[in-house]
Amino acid sequence: MKEDVLTNRMNMANHKVSVPRAKLLTGSVANKFPVVLDDGKTIVFISDKSLEAETRHKYELRKH
């Protein structure tokens, strides 16, 4: 019986991996604001709505 407990404990399928919350939210658009550029061809999500004008300006500079 002890061997079964040790074998199960060592089995990787029985280990729960804790993933940090920041990593789970990577790529998430929750709490982000969309900025539509190029007549809808490009959408950029930003975390602060007040940076929308700056984002548009930087995009225009990179486009040329």
N, C-alpha and C positions, 0 to 999 in steps of 0.2 A: 504494500500500500504506500509506503514512503517513497518508493521509486516512482510510482505513478504521479505523486504530487510534485516531486522534483522534475520529472520529465515535462509535466504540464507547465511548470513555472518557467522552465528554460525555453519552451516553445515560443517563437516570436509572434505567433498569431494571438497569443494570450496577453501580449503587452499592449497597453493603450498608450499611444504616443500623444503627448499634449502639444498641440500646435499653438503658438502664440497668436493672440487675437489680431495683432497688426498684420501678421502673415495671412490670416484668413480674409482680411479685408482688402488685400492687395488686388487691384483690378475691380474693386467694387465701385459703383457709382452712387452708392447711398450717401446722402448728405452732400452731393456735389451739384453744381449748376452747369447745364450745357451751354456752350457757346457755338453757334452755328456759323461756319465760315464757308467761303467759296460757293455761295448759293446752295447750301445744303450738302455739298460733297464731303465736307469735313466737319466733324463735331468734336470739340475739345471739352472735357469736363474739368471745371475748376472748383476749388473748395471755398473760395471767397468771391462773392458776387461783385464786390467793389473792384476786382482786378480784371473785369471783363474788357474794358477799353484797352488796358495795357496788353492783355492777351491778344486782342485783335491787331494791335499795332505791331507786336513782335512777330505775329504770323505773317503780316504783310511784308515786313522786312526780310524774313527768311525766304519768302516766295520768290523774290527777285534775284 
